């Protein structure tokens, strides 16, 4: 019986923190979708105190850093978001791809696009990424083309 009384405060504490953390992340998500990245960042930093491996908190922090031009910091958080997510995390891969474009100014971001495309074949719920950014996805497709195909496309565009 003593053991049960010892567990009750622990269970109540866990429930309170879990509920508080969920509310923080709900608010952070709302700000993220409203493109209020600073607010999403502030709430996500607080949420990480209670749940340091929450992938969306890391995504929101990374997005804030990306929005203020701290792309190396952003990539660090996108890496964490991807590693803590239980499956492919297309949004984090897209954000990391965008940062790679800004840093490298080459097609190295296509590694991320390839992961997103492979995931779209299984689950098209993130198809909007491709629909909203056809040039970036298209460049990656062209980069995998044969030289003769690239020449044909260049001649067509000229």
MIRO-903822 format. One record per atom (N, C-alpha, C): z, x negated, y; atom name. Coordinates in nm, 2 decimals, always signed. Each point is the difference from the previous one (the first is absolute). Layout:
# MIRO-903822
REC      Z      X      Y site
REC      Z      X      Y   CA
...
***
This chain:
# MIRO-903822
REC      Z      X      Y site
REC  +0.00  -0.08  -0.12    N
REC  +0.00  +0.08  +0.12   CA
REC  +0.00  -0.09  +0.13    C
REC  +0.07  -0.11  -0.01    N
REC  +0.01  -0.09  +0.12   CA
REC  -0.14  -0.05  +0.03    C
REC  -0.08  -0.03  -0.11    N
REC  -0.13  -0.05  +0.02   CA
REC  -0.09  +0.09  +0.08    C
REC  +0.01  +0.13  -0.03    N
REC  -0.08  +0.10  +0.07   CA
REC  +0.04  +0.00  +0.15    C
REC  +0.13  +0.00  +0.03    N
REC  +0.04  +0.00  +0.14   CA
REC  -0.05  -0.13  +0.08    C
REC  -0.01  -0.11  -0.08    N
REC  -0.05  -0.12  +0.06   CA
REC  -0.16  +0.01  +0.03    C
REC  -0.07  +0.07  -0.08    N
REC  -0.14  +0.01  +0.01   CA
REC  -0.04  +0.10  +0.11    C
REC  +0.08  +0.10  +0.02    N
REC  -0.04  +0.10  +0.10   CA
REC  -0.03  -0.05  +0.14    C
REC  +0.09  -0.09  +0.06    N
REC  -0.04  -0.06  +0.13   CA
REC  -0.13  -0.08  +0.00    C
REC  -0.02  -0.07  -0.11    N
REC  -0.12  -0.08  -0.02   CA
REC  -0.12  +0.10  +0.00    C
REC  +0.00  +0.10  -0.07    N
REC  -0.11  +0.10  -0.01   CA
REC  -0.02  +0.07  +0.14    C
REC  +0.11  +0.03  +0.06    N
REC  -0.02  +0.07  +0.14   CA
REC  -0.06  -0.10  +0.10    C
REC  +0.05  -0.13  -0.01    N
REC  -0.06  -0.10  +0.09   CA
REC  -0.15  -0.02  -0.02    C
REC  -0.03  -0.01  -0.13    N
REC  -0.14  -0.02  -0.03   CA
REC  -0.09  +0.12  +0.05    C
REC  +0.05  +0.12  -0.02    N
REC  -0.07  +0.12  +0.04   CA
REC  -0.02  +0.00  +0.16    C
REC  +0.11  -0.03  +0.07    N
REC  -0.01  -0.01  +0.15   CA
REC  -0.10  -0.10  +0.04    C
REC  +0.01  -0.12  -0.05    N
REC  -0.09  -0.11  +0.04   CA
REC  -0.15  +0.04  -0.04    C
REC  -0.01  +0.06  -0.12    N
REC  -0.14  +0.03  -0.04   CA
REC  -0.06  +0.11  +0.09    C
REC  +0.08  +0.09  +0.04    N
REC  -0.04  +0.11  +0.09   CA
REC  -0.04  -0.06  +0.14    C
REC  +0.09  -0.09  +0.05    N
REC  -0.02  -0.06  +0.13   CA
REC  -0.13  -0.08  +0.00    C
REC  -0.02  -0.08  -0.10    N
REC  -0.11  -0.08  -0.02   CA
REC  -0.13  +0.08  +0.00    C
REC  +0.00  +0.11  -0.08    N
REC  -0.11  +0.09  -0.01   CA
REC  -0.04  +0.06  +0.14    C
REC  +0.10  +0.04  +0.08    N
REC  -0.02  +0.05  +0.13   CA
REC  -0.06  -0.10  +0.09    C
REC  +0.05  -0.13  -0.01    N
REC  -0.06  -0.10  +0.08   CA
REC  -0.15  -0.02  -0.03    C
REC  -0.03  +0.00  -0.13    N
REC  -0.14  -0.02  -0.04   CA
REC  -0.08  +0.12  +0.03    C
REC  +0.05  +0.12  +0.00    N
REC  -0.07  +0.12  +0.04   CA
REC  -0.04  -0.01  +0.14    C
REC  +0.09  -0.04  +0.09    N
REC  -0.02  -0.01  +0.14   CA
REC  -0.10  -0.12  +0.02    C
REC  +0.02  -0.11  -0.07    N
REC  -0.10  -0.11  +0.02   CA
REC  -0.14  +0.04  -0.04    C
REC  -0.01  +0.08  -0.10    N
REC  -0.13  +0.04  -0.05   CA
REC  -0.07  +0.09  +0.11    C
REC  +0.08  +0.09  +0.06    N
REC  -0.05  +0.09  +0.10   CA
REC  -0.05  -0.09  +0.12    C
REC  +0.08  -0.10  +0.04    N
REC  -0.04  -0.08  +0.11   CA
REC  -0.13  -0.09  -0.04    C
REC  +0.00  -0.04  -0.12    N
REC  -0.12  -0.08  -0.04   CA
REC  -0.13  +0.08  +0.01    C
REC  +0.00  +0.13  -0.05    N
REC  -0.12  +0.08  +0.01   CA
REC  -0.03  +0.04  +0.14    C
REC  +0.10  +0.00  +0.09    N
REC  -0.03  +0.03  +0.14   CA
REC  -0.03  -0.13  +0.08    C
REC  -0.02  -0.11  -0.08    N
REC  -0.03  -0.13  +0.06   CA
REC  +0.10  -0.05  +0.10    C
REC  +0.12  +0.04  -0.02    N
REC  +0.12  -0.05  +0.07   CA
REC  +0.06  -0.11  -0.08    C
REC  -0.06  -0.12  +0.00    N
REC  +0.03  -0.10  -0.10   CA
REC  +0.14  -0.07  +0.03    C
REC  +0.03  -0.01  +0.13    N
REC  +0.13  -0.05  +0.04   CA
REC  +0.12  +0.08  -0.06    C
REC  -0.01  +0.13  +0.02    N
REC  +0.10  +0.09  -0.05   CA
REC  +0.01  -0.01  -0.16    C
REC  -0.12  +0.00  -0.06    N
REC  +0.00  -0.01  -0.15   CA
REC  +0.06  -0.13  -0.04    C
REC  -0.03  -0.11  +0.07    N
REC  +0.06  -0.13  -0.02   CA
REC  +0.15  +0.01  +0.00    C
REC  +0.05  +0.05  +0.11    N
REC  +0.15  +0.00  +0.02   CA
REC  +0.07  +0.08  -0.11    C
REC  -0.06  +0.11  -0.04    N
REC  +0.06  +0.08  -0.11   CA
REC  -0.01  -0.07  -0.13    C
REC  -0.11  -0.07  -0.02    N
REC  -0.02  -0.07  -0.13   CA
REC  +0.09  -0.12  -0.02    C
REC  +0.02  -0.07  +0.11    N
REC  +0.10  -0.11  +0.00   CA
REC  +0.14  +0.05  -0.05    C
REC  +0.04  +0.11  +0.06    N
REC  +0.12  +0.06  -0.04   CA
REC  +0.00  +0.05  -0.15    C
REC  -0.11  +0.05  -0.04    N
REC  -0.01  +0.05  -0.14   CA
REC  +0.01  -0.12  -0.10    C
REC  -0.05  -0.11  +0.04    N
REC  +0.00  -0.12  -0.09   CA
REC  +0.14  -0.05  -0.03    C
REC  +0.10  +0.03  +0.09    N
REC  +0.13  -0.03  -0.03   CA
REC  +0.05  +0.07  -0.12    C
REC  -0.04  +0.12  -0.02    N
REC  +0.05  +0.08  -0.12   CA
REC  -0.09  -0.02  -0.12    C
REC  -0.13  -0.02  +0.03    N
REC  -0.10  -0.01  -0.11   CA
REC  -0.10  -0.11  +0.03    C
REC  +0.04  -0.12  -0.03    N
REC  -0.09  -0.12  +0.05   CA
REC  -0.14  -0.01  -0.07    C
REC  -0.02  +0.08  -0.10    N
REC  -0.13  -0.02  -0.07   CA
REC  -0.08  +0.13  +0.02    C
REC  +0.02  +0.08  +0.10    N
REC  -0.08  +0.12  +0.02   CA
REC  -0.14  -0.04  +0.05    C
REC  -0.10  +0.03  -0.07    N
REC  -0.14  -0.05  +0.04   CA
REC  -0.04  +0.06  +0.14    C
REC  +0.03  +0.13  +0.02    N
REC  -0.05  +0.06  +0.13   CA
REC  +0.08  -0.06  +0.12    C
REC  +0.12  -0.03  -0.02    N
REC  +0.07  -0.07  +0.12   CA
REC  -0.07  -0.13  +0.03    C
REC  -0.04  -0.08  -0.10    N
REC  -0.07  -0.12  +0.02   CA
REC  -0.14  +0.02  +0.06    C
REC  -0.06  +0.11  -0.04    N
REC  -0.13  +0.03  +0.06   CA
REC  +0.01  +0.03  +0.14    C
REC  +0.10  +0.08  +0.04    N
REC  +0.02  +0.04  +0.14   CA
REC  +0.03  -0.11  +0.09    C
REC  +0.09  -0.09  -0.05    N
REC  +0.03  -0.12  +0.07   CA
REC  -0.12  -0.09  +0.02    C
REC  -0.08  -0.02  -0.11    N
REC  -0.12  -0.08  +0.01   CA
REC  -0.10  +0.06  +0.10    C
REC  -0.01  +0.13  +0.00    N
REC  -0.10  +0.07  +0.09   CA
REC  +0.05  -0.03  +0.15    C
REC  +0.13  +0.01  +0.02    N
REC  +0.05  -0.03  +0.14   CA
REC  -0.04  -0.14  +0.04    C
REC  +0.02  -0.10  -0.09    N
REC  -0.03  -0.14  +0.04   CA
REC  -0.15  -0.01  +0.02    C
REC  -0.08  +0.06  -0.08    N
REC  -0.14  +0.00  +0.02   CA
REC  -0.04  +0.06  +0.13    C
REC  +0.06  +0.11  +0.04    N
REC  -0.03  +0.06  +0.13   CA
REC  +0.03  -0.08  +0.12    C
REC  +0.09  -0.09  -0.01    N
REC  +0.04  -0.09  +0.11   CA
REC  -0.06  -0.14  -0.01    C
REC  -0.09  -0.02  -0.10    N
REC  -0.08  -0.12  -0.02   CA
REC  +0.07  -0.11  -0.08    C
REC  +0.12  +0.03  -0.06    N
REC  +0.07  -0.10  -0.08   CA
REC  -0.05  +0.02  -0.15    C
REC  -0.13  -0.04  -0.02    N
REC  -0.06  +0.03  -0.13   CA
REC  +0.05  -0.08  -0.11    C
REC  +0.05  -0.12  +0.02    N
REC  +0.06  -0.07  -0.11   CA
REC  +0.13  +0.07  -0.05    C
REC  +0.08  +0.04  +0.09    N
REC  +0.12  +0.08  -0.03   CA
REC  -0.04  +0.13  -0.07    C
REC  -0.10  +0.06  +0.05    N
REC  -0.05  +0.13  -0.06   CA
REC  -0.04  -0.03  -0.15    C
REC  -0.08  -0.10  -0.02    N
REC  -0.04  -0.03  -0.14   CA
REC  +0.12  -0.02  -0.09    C
REC  +0.10  -0.07  +0.05    N
REC  +0.12  -0.02  -0.08   CA
REC  +0.06  +0.14  -0.05    C
REC  +0.01  +0.09  +0.09    N
REC  +0.05  +0.13  -0.03   CA
REC  -0.09  +0.08  -0.09    C
REC  -0.13  -0.01  +0.02    N
REC  -0.10  +0.07  -0.09   CA
REC  +0.01  -0.06  -0.14    C
REC  +0.02  -0.13  -0.01    N
REC  +0.01  -0.06  -0.13   CA
REC  +0.12  +0.06  -0.07    C
REC  +0.11  +0.02  +0.07    N
REC  +0.12  +0.06  -0.06   CA
REC  -0.02  +0.14  -0.04    C
REC  -0.07  +0.08  +0.09    N
REC  -0.02  +0.14  -0.03   CA
REC  -0.08  +0.01  -0.13    C
REC  -0.10  -0.08  -0.01    N
REC  -0.09  +0.00  -0.12   CA
REC  +0.08  -0.04  -0.13    C
REC  +0.08  -0.10  +0.02    N
REC  +0.08  -0.04  -0.12   CA
REC  +0.11  +0.10  -0.04    C
REC  +0.05  +0.07  +0.09    N
REC  +0.11  +0.09  -0.03   CA
REC  -0.05  +0.14  -0.04    C
REC  -0.13  +0.03  +0.03    N
REC  -0.06  +0.13  -0.04   CA
REC  -0.02  +0.00  -0.15    C
REC  +0.02  +0.11  -0.06    N
REC  -0.01  +0.01  -0.15   CA
REC  -0.14  +0.01  -0.05    C
REC  -0.10  +0.01  +0.08    N
REC  -0.14  +0.00  -0.04   CA
REC  -0.08  -0.06  +0.12    C
REC  -0.13  +0.02  +0.00    N
REC  -0.08  -0.06  +0.10   CA
REC  +0.03  +0.08  +0.13    C
REC  +0.01  -0.07  +0.11    N
REC  +0.05  +0.05  +0.13   CA
REC  -0.12  -0.01  +0.10    C
REC  -0.10  +0.09  -0.01    N
REC  -0.12  -0.02  +0.08   CA
REC  +0.02  -0.02  +0.15    C
REC  +0.10  +0.08  +0.06    N
REC  +0.02  -0.01  +0.14   CA
REC  +0.05  -0.14  +0.04    C
REC  +0.09  -0.06  -0.08    N
REC  +0.04  -0.14  +0.03   CA
REC  -0.11  -0.10  -0.02    C
REC  -0.08  +0.02  -0.10    N
REC  -0.12  -0.09  -0.02   CA
REC  -0.09  +0.01  +0.11    C
REC  -0.03  +0.12  +0.06    N
REC  -0.08  +0.02  +0.11   CA
REC  +0.06  -0.08  +0.12    C
REC  +0.12  +0.02  +0.03    N
REC  +0.07  -0.06  +0.11   CA
REC  -0.01  -0.15  -0.01    C
REC  +0.02  -0.05  -0.12    N
REC  +0.00  -0.15  -0.03   CA
REC  -0.15  -0.05  +0.02    C
REC  -0.09  +0.08  -0.04    N
REC  -0.15  -0.03  +0.02   CA
REC  -0.03  -0.02  +0.15    C
REC  +0.05  +0.10  +0.07    N
REC  -0.03  +0.00  +0.15   CA
REC  +0.06  -0.13  +0.06    C
REC  +0.12  -0.04  -0.04    N
REC  +0.07  -0.12  +0.05   CA
REC  -0.08  -0.12  -0.04    C
REC  -0.05  +0.00  -0.12    N
REC  -0.08  -0.12  -0.05   CA
REC  -0.13  -0.01  +0.08    C
REC  -0.06  +0.11  +0.04    N
REC  -0.12  +0.00  +0.08   CA
REC  +0.03  -0.07  +0.14    C
REC  +0.12  +0.04  +0.06    N
REC  +0.03  -0.05  +0.13   CA
REC  +0.03  -0.15  -0.01    C
REC  +0.07  -0.05  -0.11    N
REC  +0.04  -0.14  -0.01   CA
REC  -0.12  -0.08  -0.04    C
REC  -0.07  +0.03  -0.11    N
REC  -0.10  -0.08  -0.06   CA
REC  -0.14  +0.01  +0.06    C
REC  -0.03  +0.12  +0.06    N
REC  -0.13  +0.03  +0.06   CA
REC  -0.11  -0.03  -0.10    C
REC  +0.02  +0.04  -0.13    N
REC  -0.10  -0.01  -0.10   CA
REC  +0.02  +0.11  -0.10    C
REC  -0.06  -0.01  -0.11    N
REC  +0.00  +0.11  -0.10   CA
REC  +0.11  -0.01  -0.11    C
REC  +0.10  -0.09  +0.03    N
REC  +0.11  -0.01  -0.10   CA
REC  +0.08  +0.13  -0.02    C
REC  -0.01  +0.09  +0.10    N
REC  +0.07  +0.13  -0.01   CA
REC  -0.06  +0.08  -0.11    C
REC  -0.12  -0.03  -0.05    N
REC  -0.07  +0.08  -0.10   CA
REC  +0.08  +0.00  -0.13    C
REC  +0.09  -0.10  -0.03    N
REC  +0.08  +0.01  -0.11   CA
REC  +0.09  +0.13  +0.00    C
REC  +0.05  +0.03  +0.12    N
REC  +0.08  +0.12  +0.01   CA
REC  -0.09  +0.13  -0.01    C
REC  -0.12  -0.01  +0.05    N
REC  -0.09  +0.12  -0.01   CA
REC  -0.04  +0.02  -0.14    C
REC  -0.02  -0.11  -0.08    N
REC  -0.03  +0.02  -0.14   CA
REC  +0.12  +0.07  -0.07    C
REC  +0.12  -0.03  +0.03    N
REC  +0.11  +0.06  -0.07   CA
REC  +0.01  +0.15  +0.04    C
REC  -0.03  +0.03  +0.13    N
REC  +0.00  +0.14  +0.04   CA
REC  -0.11  +0.07  -0.07    C
REC  -0.12  -0.05  -0.01    N
REC  -0.12  +0.06  -0.06   CA
REC  +0.03  +0.03  -0.15    C
REC  +0.06  -0.10  -0.07    N
REC  +0.04  +0.02  -0.14   CA
REC  +0.10  +0.12  -0.01    C
REC  +0.09  +0.01  +0.09    N
REC  +0.10  +0.10  +0.00   CA
REC  -0.07  +0.14  +0.03    C
REC  -0.10  +0.00  +0.09    N
REC  -0.07  +0.12  +0.03   CA
REC  -0.07  +0.06  -0.12    C
REC  -0.04  -0.08  -0.09    N
REC  -0.07  +0.05  -0.12   CA
REC  +0.09  +0.08  -0.09    C
REC  +0.13  -0.03  +0.01    N
REC  +0.11  +0.07  -0.08   CA
REC  +0.06  +0.11  +0.08    C
REC  +0.02  -0.02  +0.13    N
REC  +0.07  +0.09  +0.09   CA
REC  -0.06  +0.00  +0.13    C
REC  -0.07  +0.11  +0.04    N
REC  -0.07  +0.00  +0.13   CA
REC  +0.08  +0.05  +0.12    C
REC  +0.13  +0.00  -0.02    N
REC  +0.08  +0.06  +0.11   CA
REC  +0.00  -0.09  +0.13    C
REC  -0.04  -0.12  -0.02    N
REC  -0.01  -0.09  +0.12   CA
REC  -0.15  -0.03  +0.04    C
REC  -0.09  +0.09  -0.04    N
REC  -0.14  -0.01  +0.03   CA
REC  -0.02  +0.00  +0.15    C
REC  +0.09  +0.06  +0.07    N
REC  -0.02  +0.00  +0.15   CA
REC  +0.00  -0.15  +0.06    C
REC  +0.06  -0.09  -0.07    N
REC  -0.01  -0.14  +0.05   CA
REC  -0.15  -0.05  +0.00    C
REC  -0.07  +0.03  -0.11    N
REC  -0.14  -0.03  +0.00   CA
REC  -0.08  +0.08  +0.09    C
REC  +0.03  +0.13  +0.01    N
REC  -0.08  +0.09  +0.09   CA
REC  +0.02  -0.04  +0.15    C
REC  +0.12  -0.04  +0.04    N
REC  +0.03  -0.04  +0.14   CA
REC  -0.05  -0.14  +0.03    C
REC  -0.02  -0.08  -0.10    N
REC  -0.04  -0.14  +0.03   CA
REC  -0.12  -0.05  -0.08    C
REC  -0.11  +0.08  +0.01    N
REC  -0.12  -0.04  -0.09   CA
REC  -0.05  -0.13  +0.02    C
REC  +0.00  -0.06  +0.12    N
REC  -0.05  -0.13  +0.03   CA
REC  +0.07  -0.11  -0.08    C
REC  +0.13  +0.01  +0.00    N
REC  +0.08  -0.10  -0.06   CA
REC  -0.02  +0.00  -0.16    C
REC  +0.00  +0.12  -0.05    N
REC  -0.03  +0.02  -0.14   CA
REC  -0.14  -0.04  -0.04    C
REC  -0.09  +0.03  +0.09    N
REC  -0.15  -0.03  -0.02   CA
REC  -0.02  -0.15  +0.00    C
REC  +0.06  -0.07  +0.09    N
REC  -0.01  -0.15  +0.01   CA
REC  +0.04  -0.06  -0.13    C
REC  +0.11  +0.05  -0.06    N
REC  +0.05  -0.05  -0.13   CA
REC  -0.10  +0.02  -0.11    C
REC  -0.06  +0.12  +0.00    N
REC  -0.10  +0.03  -0.10   CA
REC  -0.12  -0.09  +0.02    C
REC  -0.04  -0.02  +0.12    N
REC  -0.12  -0.09  +0.03   CA
REC  +0.03  -0.15  -0.04    C
REC  +0.13  -0.04  +0.02    N
REC  +0.04  -0.14  -0.03   CA
REC  -0.01  -0.03  -0.15    C
REC  +0.00  +0.11  -0.08    N
REC  -0.01  -0.02  -0.15   CA
REC  -0.15  +0.01  -0.05    C
REC  -0.09  +0.02  +0.10    N
REC  -0.14  +0.02  -0.04   CA
REC  -0.07  -0.13  -0.02    C
REC  -0.11  +0.00  -0.07    N
REC  -0.08  -0.12  -0.03   CA
REC  -0.06  -0.04  +0.13    C
REC  -0.04  -0.13  +0.01    N
REC  -0.06  -0.05  +0.13   CA
REC  -0.13  +0.08  +0.03    C
REC  -0.08  +0.03  -0.10    N
REC  -0.12  +0.08  +0.03   CA
REC  +0.03  +0.14  +0.06    C
REC  +0.10  +0.06  -0.05    N
REC  +0.05  +0.13  +0.05   CA
REC  +0.04  -0.01  +0.14    C
REC  +0.08  -0.11  +0.03    N
REC  +0.04  -0.02  +0.14   CA
REC  -0.12  -0.02  +0.09    C
REC  -0.10  -0.08  -0.04    N
REC  -0.11  -0.02  +0.08   CA
REC  -0.08  +0.13  +0.03    C
REC  -0.01  +0.08  -0.11    N
REC  -0.06  +0.13  +0.02   CA
REC  +0.07  +0.09  +0.10    C
REC  +0.13  +0.00  -0.01    N
REC  +0.08  +0.08  +0.10   CA
REC  -0.01  -0.06  +0.14    C
REC  +0.00  -0.13  +0.01    N
REC  -0.02  -0.06  +0.13   CA
REC  -0.13  +0.03  +0.06    C
REC  -0.11  +0.00  -0.08    N
REC  -0.13  +0.03  +0.05   CA
REC  -0.01  +0.15  +0.04    C
REC  +0.07  +0.08  -0.08    N
REC  -0.01  +0.15  +0.03   CA
REC  +0.08  +0.02  +0.14    C
REC  +0.11  -0.07  +0.02    N
REC  +0.07  +0.02  +0.12   CA
REC  -0.07  -0.06  +0.12    C
REC  -0.08  -0.10  -0.02    N
REC  -0.07  -0.06  +0.11   CA
REC  -0.12  +0.08  +0.04    C
***
